[in-house]
Amino acid sequence: MHGYAVVDTETTGILTGGWRHRIAEIAVVHVSPDGTITGEWSTLVNPERDLGPQNVHGIRAVDARRAPLFGELAGDLVARLRGRVPVAHNWSFDAMHLRSEFDRLGIDTPFEPSAGVCTMRAAGRVRLGSRRSLADCCAAAGVPERSWHSARDDAMAAAELLGYFIRYAPDAVALTKAHMGAALWDWPRIPVGTAEAVMRSEPGHAEPHFLARLVERMPRDEEPVADAYLAMLDAALLDRAISSTEGDMLVDLAHDLGLRRNELVALHLSYVRDLAREAWADEVVTDEERHDLRTVATLLALDHAVVDQILDEERTAAAAFPTASSAGRLGGLALRPGDKVVLTGSMARGREEIVAQAASAGVRVIGSVSRQTRVVVAADPDSLSGKARKARELGVPVVSEDAFLTVLDRLAEPVSAAAPTIDQLLGRSRGSDGGGELSYEIQ
């Protein structure tokens, strides 16, 4: 027996089985027989579904979607478990999820409730503190406080707690026949090192702008194909935010269309010009409309000065060539009574409350995504849920909870005779003349 493997998992929910909750992060810390920490390993795991209570574990979909699947890291995990007694704080919970993940791969495991050392039970045996949580037990043992609910930090804390018991209360963690059976388990030979570990991004970390990830192309003779890109841009900007997933999709489409960066800047200028023309259609640009234009410009890496210049030019053009009415309205997402929406993920606001508010506005919340779905509302716009994946496959926009709730709040406001009605299209319309002259240099 080489020592101990202290395990911690962060999961999308509590139960496995029919609930289909998955591991989203895992850590293993090696501890020698005398209680010394000798090594550590951790990684996020792509759970292939929504991340559940993100306010608890703090894992972002933008990080998890780039992480390996459990099957891709199973070999690395087995190599770190082989020959060691498994340990966890609340072992039965981690054992349940580990067993479920390996069952999906058709691999037998020794992860029964009695097969691992449980530091939570050990703390109860010696009456270490008055509560069961890892934080409370560590505080009672003098183990330094950490960033709880991260697999790596929780596993390190549990490893130090195990060392405390080995030194000061060895009977509380005495090894049993079941523990030794797990340590000597005949694991199958699984390839190691097939997947690279992915860590959480630092708090406050911002993803690079999607334009910064575009590769310059050689000059082309033909005109760029813009309609498909602008259509996807419409969908991405619907909630006035571009998620990392949407940014990747825009990058991939731009590459597929052969669009160079300077061509994309021209398209973005044209896009903002169309919105400015739309804003001037009623001969007034409100503070809300100007703020909306600047929000779009920021998302497209355009300076606010460019927005102001375009607005000035379009005001002159609108005075010279007035139009009867506006074909749309700034502001992105808009809903009509009868629209169908789908919710996915653990919302900040209670789901029943959201459904009730939507119903009062005549908006139907349904359970599955189809081409008739107006939008999918995600707790995290980069959601990995099956609903979000299907929405992207069908071209249904995925918008944030905040954007959706803002629209519902607007629908609840009294509508004056001069105010726009809720009977409006999602996105925006484009003029037939393309978007005007382009005379700006973007640094």
N, C-alpha and C positions, 0 to 999 in steps of 0.2 A: 504494500500500500504506500503510494507516494505522498500522501497527505490529503488535503481537502480541496474541493472545488466549490467555492461559494458562488451561488448563482442568484441573479436578480433579473426579473423581466418586467417590462412595462407593456401593458396590453390594451387592446381596444375596448375591453369590457371585462366583466368579472367571470362570466360563464362561458364554457366551450360548448361542444355538442351542437344542439339545434340553434343556439344563439350565434354560432360561427364566429366567436371572437378570436382574435389572433394576437400573436406576439408582435409588438412594434419596435421593441428595443431589448437587447439582451447583453448581459455582462457576466464574465466568469473571472473570479479572483482566486489565485492559487495560494494556499496557506500550508506551511510545513507542519509536521506532527507536533512541533513545539509551539505553534501559534504565530509563526513569523510569516508575513506576507511576502511571497516570492515572485509574483507576476500577476498581470491583469490583461484582460481583453474585453472589448465591447464594440458593439455596432448597432446602428439602427437596422430595422428589418422592414421591408416593404410588405405590409399585411394584406395587400390586394383588396382592401375595403376601406371604409372611412375610419378615421382614427379614434372615434369615440370621444371621451372626456378630455379634450386637449387642454382645457383649463387646469386639469389635474397634472397630467404628465408633461405638458408643455412641448410635445413633439409637433413640428410643423410638417404639413404634407409636402411642402417644397423640398424638405430634406428626405422624408421617408420614401418618396417616389423614386429617388435616385439610389436607394439602398438595395442590397441584395435580397432576394427572396429567401425564405427559410431553407428551402431545399438547396440553394446555392452556397449556404454557409454551414450546412449540417456537418460536413467533414471537419471543418475547423472546430466546431463545437464539440464533436465527439472526441477529437484529439485532446481537447482540454478537460474532458470528463473522464477519459479512460484511466483506470487505475487509481481513482480518487474517490473519497467519500463525498457525495453531494451534500451541500449545506445551503440553507436559505432561511430568511426570517419569514415565518409563515410558509414553511416548506410545502404544505399540501396545495397551496395556491399555485406556486411556481411549478410543482410537479404535475398538476392537472394540465397546465398550458403546454409544458414541454412534451408530455405524453400525447396530447392532442396533435401537436405539430409533427412529431415523429410518426404518429399513426397515419397522417396524411401521406407520408412517404413510404408507408408499408414497412416501417422499422420498429421492431419490438424494443421496449425499454424496461428498465427496472424501476421506473418512477412511480412507485406506489406510495401511499401516505406514510408508511413506516420506513421507507428506504433511505430517507435523508435526515440529517441532523437539523433540527428546527431550533434556531436561536430564540424564537418567541416562546416556545415551550420551555426551553432551558431557563429563560428569565423567570418564567412562572414557578419553576421548581425551586429556585433559590430566592424567590420573592424580590427580584431586582426591580424596584420601582412599583408603581401602582397601576400602570397601564401597559397595554400590549404593543403599542406602535414602536417601530424601529427607532424613531426619534427619541421617544421617552426612555426606552431601554438603554440607548447609547448615552443619553444624558445621565442616567443613574450610574452607568459604568465609567463615566468620565471620558467617553469617546467624543472627539471634536464634532461639532455640528457641521453638516454638509448641505449641499443643494438637493434636498429630498425629492424623490420621485424622478430621479434620473437613474437608469439602471446601473451605470458605472459608480456613481456616488453611493447609492444604496448598497451595492455589492461590497464596496470598500468598507462602508460602515459596518455591515454584517460580518465582514471578515475580521475587523478589529474587535467586534463584540465576541466573536468566536475565540479569538486570542485571549480575551479577558477571562472567558470561562475555562479555557485550557489551563491558564495559570492559577486562577483563584477558586474555581469551582469545577474541577475536572469531572466529578460524578454527574454533573448536569448534562455533560455532552459525552458520556461514556458510549463507546461504540457497541452496537448490537450485531447479531448475525445478519439482520436485514441490511444494515449499513455496509457491512463487508461484502454482502452479495452484490450490492449496487456498485461498489468499488471494483469488484472482480468481474463485472458483467462482460459477456463476450460480444462486444460491439462488432458490427460488420465493418469491413474495410471500405471507407468512403474517401474519395479523392479530397485532399486538403489543399487550401490555397486557391480555390477556383473563383472566389469572390473577394473583392476588396472591401474592408470595413468602411462604413460611412458614419461620421460623427455628426452630432447636432451642430448647426451653425451657431455662432456666438450671438448672444442677445443683442438686438439692434442691427444685426447684419442685414445688409440690403443686397438683393440679387443684382448683378450687373444689368444695365439696361439692355433690352433685347437687341437694340441697334448695335451695341458694342460687340455683340457676338456674331455679327454678320461678316462673312468673308467677302472681300472685294472680288469682283468678277472682271474678266476681260471685256473691253468694249464690244458692243454688238451693233449690227447694222439695223436690225428690225426694231420696231417700237416695243416697249415693255408691255407685258400683259398685266393690266392693273386691276381689272374687275374682281377677280377671285381674291386678291390680296385685300382690296378695300372692303369686300363683303366680310372677310374674316376679321378685319379691323373693326368694322361695325359691331360684330358680335362681342369682340374682346372689350370694347369700350362701353358696352351697354351699361355696366354698373360703375363706370368711370374709375376703373382700376384694371390694370393688366397683371394678372397673376403670372407666376413663373411658368406654369403650364401653358398659358396662352402665349407668353413670350416665346417659348420653345416652338409652339405651333406656327407662329408668325415667321420665325427664323427658318423653319423647315420649308414653309410654303414659299418664302422669298427665294430660297435656294432652288427649289423645284422650278420656279418661274424664271430663274436666271436674273433676278433683279439685283442690281448693284446698290451699294449704300446711297450713292448720290441720287439714284432714281427713287429710292424709298423716301429720302428727305423731301424730294419734289412731290411725291404722293401725299406725304403727311402735310405739307404746306397746302396742297390742293384740298385736302380733307378739312383743314381748319378754315380755309377760305369758303368752302361750301357752308359750313356752320355759321360763319360770319354773315354770309349772304342771307341765310335763313333768319338770323337774328334781326337783320335790318328790314325784313319783309313788312313788318308792321310799323316801320319808321322809328322805332324806339329800341334801344339796347338797354335792358335793365341791368342792375348790379348783379342779379342772379345769373343772367345770361353771360355777362362778361366773366364772372367767376367760373362758370362752366367751361367757357372757351379756354381760359387759362389752365384749368385742370387738365383738359385734353392736351393742351400744348405741353404741359409739364410731362405728361405720360409719354408724349412723342419726342421728348428731348428738344423742344423748341422754346426759345426765350419768350418771355411775356412781351417784350418790346416788339417782337414779330407779330404777335396777336394784335397789339394796339395799332400797328401799321396797317395790317390787313383790314381791321375794322374801319379805319379812316378811309382806306381806298374803297371799301364796299359801301360805305355811307355815301360817298360821291357817286358811285355807280348806281346805287338805289335811287338817288335823287334824279339822276339823268334818265334812268330806265325803270320807273316804278312798276311793281307787280301788284296784282289784285289781292293776293293772299299768300300766306305761307303754307307750304306743303307739309310742314312738320314743326317740330319744336325742339329747342335745345334741352339738355337734361338727361339724355340717355334713356334709361329704363322707364317705360310707361306701360300701364296695364288697363284692360277694359273688362267690364263685367262679363263673366263667362269664360275668361281665360283660365287655362289649366296650368298649375304649377306643381312641382315636385320638390319636397324637402329631403335633404340628406345630411347626415351628421348630427352631432349633439349641439343643438342651438344654445346660444346664451340666454335667449328668452324661452320660456316654456313652450313646447310644441303645441299644446292645446290652446294656449293664448294666441299663438300665431295663426293657427287654423281658424279660430273664432274671428279674429280681426279680418282675415282674408275673406271669410264667408260674409261678413257684414258689408264688405266692399263688392260682393258678387264674384270674387275670385275663388275658383275651386282648387283645393289642395288634394291631389290624387297620389296614388301610391307607386305608379310605374311610369316610365318615360316612353313616349312615342313621338312621332313627327308632329302630333297635334299639341305637344307640350310647349307652352310659351317660354318658360325658363325653368331651370333647375336651380334651387336656392341651396347653397352649400354653407355649412358652418365655416369651412375653409375652402376658398375658391380653387385651390390645388387638390381638392379632395380625390382620394383614390377609390372611392366607393364605386360599386357596380353601376349605380344610377348616374354618377358623374361620367363614368367611362362611356356608357351608352349614349348620354347626351352629346358628348363630343363626337361620337361616331355618326350621330344623326344630324349634327350641326345645330343642336339646341344650345343656346347660351347657358353657361354656368355663371351665376352671379352670387355676390356675397349676401349674407344675412342682413347686414346693415343697409345695403342698397335696397333690398326688397322691403324692409320695414319702413324705410324712408318714403317709398312710394305708397305703401299702405297708409302711412300717417297723412300723406298729402290727400289721398282719396277720402279720408275722413273729414277734411277741412271743408267748410262751406264754399261753394263755387259762386262767384259773382258773375254778373252778366258779361263783364269784360274779360273774365279769366278764361283760360283754355279749359275745355272739358276733358274728361278722362278718356273720351273716345278718340284715341290717337295711336299711331303706329309705334312699335318698338323701333329704336334706332333713329335714322334720319333719312331724308331723301336727297338726291343729288340733282343739280341742274344739268341740263343737256349740254351746256357749253364747256363742261369739263372742270373748270376751277380757276380760270383767269391766268394772268401772266405770273411768271415766277421770276422774282428779281432779288432774291435774298441769298446771302452767303451765310451758312450755318457753321460756326466755328466748332 
